[in-house]
């Protein structure tokens, strides 16, 4: 058997093998072709069970009364798409609000906070090299977590610590150089 059949009350549509059936209860038997062998007839429930169990594939050829030619099972017997639930809504955290981030160090890199404070105290000169090192680590940490689900903030504090650390370290370098030069003379 194989390549055809007679047309019943259903009409062949422009889709390859798909039927538009006036009475869906009229056409119940589906034949399958596996390894060039006709098997069946199967009722719709049996086809669904075979598909779910993996006993047949959506690409296996199938034929029902009213079809002109064999067609892939998924065009003859389309199965409804399994819907998955939508993604869960994202709950905002305290660090997601810009105003909160401005007032509190929520979501900030700890390195950036330390760099900012050491940059502030670098006016005393001694913490300046520490502010410089901490700000470099903070910038690295913020850039590393840029694409994370909860990115770290605080680039402004880190840059402040970097600038103040450079200025303070520069002042320390000038003092050391002048002290060394004046000790030689």
N, C-alpha and C positions, 0 to 999 in steps of 0.2 A: 504494500500500500504505500501511500506516500504523498505525492505532490499535489493533492487537491481535494476537492469535495464539491458538493452541490451547495448552492446558495439557498438558505432557508428564508425565514421572515426577516432576518437581520440583513442589514446592508453593509457592504464593504466600504470603509471610509478611505480617505486618502492616506492615512497612516498604514504602514506595512503590517498587515495581519490583524489590526484592531477592528473589532466589530462595533457597530452601533445597533443594539438589539432593542426591538420594540417591546418584547416580553422577556426580561432576563431569566425568568424561571423556565422558559422553554428550552434553552441551551444549557445542559448541565454536564454533558460528557466531554472531557478533554483527553486527547491522546498525546502522549509524549514520544519523542524519538531519542533513544540513548544508544550510542554506538551503532547507528544506522539500523536500529531495531525499533519497531513500533510497540509501545506498551500502553496499556489502558483498556478501557476508559476509566477515568477518575472523575469523581465529583469535586466540586470546588473546595470543600472542606479537606478532602484528601490532598489536593494540590497544595493548599496552605500548610498542612501538616508535613508534607514531603519537603517543601521549601524550608520550613522552620528546622527540620531535622537534618537538612543538608543532603537528603536523598536525591534531590534534583537541583539544578542550577537555574537562575533566571535566564541564562543564555541557551538552555536546552530548547530544542525545537518543539513546538506544540501545534495542535490542530483541533478546532472545534467545528461543529456543523455550521455551515454558512460561510466558511472561509474558502478562498480560492487557492491558497498555498500555505505551507507550513511556515511558521514565524517563531521568533524567540518568545519564550514563555512570558517574559516581562512585558511584551507588547500585546500579547493575547490576554493575559491574566495579570493586569497591573495590581501590585500589592500596595496598600496605603503606606506612605512614608511614616516611619516611626518618629514621632516628635519628641524632642528632648526638652526638658523644662528650660525656661530662660535662665540666664545667669542670675545669681543672687545679687540683690542691690548692695552696693558698697556703702558701708556705714562710715560717715565722716569721722575722723579722729581729731583730737584737739590740735594737732599740728597741721591740719589741712586748711585751717582758716588763717588768712593773711594777718588779720588783726591780732589774733592770739600769738602768732609767731613773732610779731613785733614786740609784744609785751613780755612774753615768757620765752625761755630758751627751748620750747618744745620742737622736736624734730631737728634740732641743731646738732652739728658735729661737736662732740666734747672737746676735740682738738681746737676747733674754731673759737669756742668760748675761752679756753685757756690762752690761746694766742691773743685774743682781744684784751684780756686782763693783763697779760704780761706786756703787751704793747702799750697799754695805758701806764703801767708802772715802769716802762723803759725810760720814762722821763727822769727817773732816779738813776739811770744809766746802767746799773748792775744787771737787771733782768733782760736787757736788750738782746743779747745773743740767744737767750732762752726763747724770747718772743719770736725771733727770727726762725729758729728751728721748729717751734710749735706751729707757726703759721704755714711753713712749707709742708709739714705733715698734715695740717688741717686741709689745705688746698688739695693735696693728694687724696685724702679721705673723702672729701666732698665730690671730687670728680669721679672717684671709684664707684660711689653710690648714686651717681646721676640718674641711671636708668633702673634703679631698684624700685620695687613697689612703693616704698616710703623713702624717697630720696632725702639726703641730709642737706640741711640749709646752713647758712652762716658764712657765705663767701665774703660778705662785707666785713665781718669781724676778722676773718683770716687775712684779708688784704690790709686792714688797719694794723693788725699785728705785724705783718710783713713790712709795711712802710715804717712803722715806729721802730721795729727791730732793726731795720737797716739804718735808720737815722741814729739810733742809740749806739749801735755797733760801730757806725762811722765815727761818732764822737769818742767812743772808747779807743778806736784805732788812732785817731788824731792825738789823744792824750798820751797813749803809749809811745807813739813815734816821737812826739816832742819830749817825753821823759827820757827816752833812750838817747836822743840827739843831745839833750842838755846835760846828760850824765857823761857823755864822751868829751865834752868841752870843758 
